[in-house]
């Protein structure tokens, strides 16, 4: 099993056990690949739910640039909702899982086709 496959299995476990979702493994794999090498860097692989600059990066680089959404309060609300679902007290919020939930929320799976 490759390192990426191990990480995808870990992300799927988080989606099931911490977020109460049944992951779409094909889509989760595409989102993980889309994160690029950042998934192998301990700091870059996670999202800090309490760091405003980190959340701004998620909004600008992922929601606006990658998914092509317009900047609005909906984006901030969606990020807050995903962080809440993942669990504010959970220290390791994996970037691929956060991106997966945001892409699902905005029904933007087509970006990864």
WOVEN-V744120 format. One record per backbone hydrogen bond with DSSP energy under -1.0 kcal/mol. CO is the residue of the C=O (numbers start at 1). NH is the residue of the N-H. E is the energy in kcal/mol with one decimal. If there is no record, write none. Layout:
co = (CO,CO)
nh = (NH,NH)
e = (E,E)
This chain:
co = (2,3,4,5,6,7,8,9,10,11,12,13,14,14,15,23,24,25,26,27,28,29,30,31,33,35,36,37,38,41,45,51,52,53,54,55,56,57,58,58,59,60,62,63,72,73,74,75,76,77,78,79,80,81,82,83,87,91,93,94,95,96,97,98,99,100,101,102,103,104,108,109,110)
nh = (6,7,8,9,10,11,12,13,14,15,16,17,18,19,21,25,28,29,30,31,32,33,34,35,36,38,39,40,41,45,95,55,56,57,58,59,60,61,62,63,64,65,67,69,76,77,78,79,80,81,82,83,84,85,86,87,90,93,47,98,99,100,101,102,103,104,105,106,108,107,111,112,113)
e = (-2.1,-2.2,-2.6,-2.1,-1.9,-2.7,-2.5,-2.0,-2.1,-2.5,-2.1,-3.1,-2.3,-1.5,-3.1,-1.0,-2.9,-2.2,-1.8,-2.5,-2.5,-2.5,-2.1,-1.1,-1.4,-1.0,-1.4,-1.9,-1.4,-2.6,-3.3,-2.3,-2.1,-1.8,-2.0,-2.2,-3.1,-2.7,-1.4,-1.9,-2.2,-1.9,-2.6,-2.4,-1.0,-2.6,-2.4,-2.3,-2.5,-2.3,-2.5,-2.6,-2.3,-2.7,-2.7,-1.6,-1.4,-1.1,-3.0,-2.4,-3.0,-2.3,-2.5,-2.3,-2.9,-2.3,-2.5,-2.3,-3.0,-1.2,-1.8,-1.8,-1.4)
